[in-house]
């Protein structure tokens, strides 16, 4: 059985960041989720604890769908092919 507080948290996150005073486009962060929990239950969780809770609820990390307008795909591919292997070995 899923704890009621997890149902509550899921509902609050579904409302989006704007419902809690943040810009909708900025999305959720671990710090924001922890603050929503703290406001309701008067307990503080570290980012690691907050992530554990979210992961247990089935959430996954999400990346923004947009990319920088200045992004040069060719230069990125070259960097990944030539520089990253050297950096990754260190």
C-alpha positions as CSV (number, residue, x, y, z in Angstrom):
1,X,0.0,0.0,0.0
2,X,1.3,3.4,-1.0
3,X,1.6,5.9,1.9
4,X,-0.9,8.8,1.6
5,X,1.8,11.4,1.8
6,X,3.2,10.0,-1.5
7,X,-0.2,10.4,-3.1
8,X,-0.3,13.9,-1.9
9,X,3.2,14.7,-3.2
10,X,2.4,13.2,-6.6
11,X,-0.7,15.4,-6.9
12,X,1.3,18.5,-5.9
13,X,4.0,17.7,-8.4
14,X,1.4,17.2,-11.1
15,X,0.1,20.7,-10.5
16,X,3.5,22.0,-11.6
17,X,6.0,24.4,-10.2
18,X,3.8,27.5,-11.0
19,X,1.2,26.3,-8.5
20,X,3.9,26.6,-5.8
21,X,5.2,30.0,-6.9
22,X,7.9,29.1,-9.4
23,X,8.1,29.8,-13.1
24,X,6.5,26.8,-15.0
25,X,9.3,26.8,-17.6
26,X,12.0,26.3,-15.0
27,X,10.6,22.9,-13.9
28,X,11.1,20.9,-10.7
29,X,14.4,20.6,-9.0
30,X,15.2,18.5,-5.9
31,X,15.5,21.6,-3.8
32,X,12.0,22.7,-4.9
33,X,10.5,19.3,-4.2
34,X,12.2,19.3,-0.8
35,X,10.7,22.7,-0.1
36,X,7.2,21.6,-1.0
37,X,7.6,18.7,1.4
38,X,9.0,20.9,4.1
39,X,6.1,23.4,3.8
40,X,3.5,20.7,4.2
41,X,5.2,18.4,6.8
42,X,7.7,20.6,8.5
43,X,10.6,18.3,7.8
44,X,13.7,18.9,5.8
45,X,15.2,16.4,3.3
46,X,18.6,16.5,1.6
47,X,18.7,16.4,-2.2
48,X,19.7,12.7,-1.9
49,X,16.8,11.8,0.3
50,X,14.4,13.8,-1.9
51,X,15.7,11.9,-5.0
52,X,15.2,8.5,-3.2
53,X,11.6,9.4,-2.5
54,X,11.0,10.5,-6.1
55,X,12.7,7.4,-7.5
56,X,10.6,5.2,-5.3
57,X,7.5,7.0,-6.7
58,X,8.6,6.2,-10.2
59,X,10.0,9.5,-11.3
60,X,13.1,9.7,-13.5
61,X,15.5,12.5,-14.3
62,X,14.3,14.7,-17.1
63,X,16.3,16.9,-19.4
64,X,15.0,20.1,-21.1
65,X,13.7,19.4,-24.6
66,X,15.3,22.6,-26.1
67,X,18.9,23.2,-27.0
68,X,20.9,26.3,-27.2
69,X,20.4,28.3,-30.4
70,X,24.1,28.7,-30.7
71,X,24.9,24.9,-30.4
72,X,27.1,23.7,-33.2
73,X,26.4,20.0,-33.6
74,X,29.5,19.4,-35.7
75,X,31.8,20.9,-33.0
76,X,30.0,18.9,-30.3
77,X,30.4,15.7,-32.2
78,X,34.1,16.4,-32.8
79,X,34.6,17.2,-29.1
80,X,32.9,13.9,-28.1
81,X,35.0,12.0,-30.5
82,X,38.4,13.6,-29.8
83,X,38.4,15.3,-26.3
84,X,36.0,13.2,-24.3
85,X,38.0,9.9,-24.5
86,X,41.1,11.7,-23.0
87,X,39.0,13.4,-20.3
88,X,37.2,10.2,-19.4
89,X,40.4,8.3,-18.8
90,X,41.6,10.7,-16.1
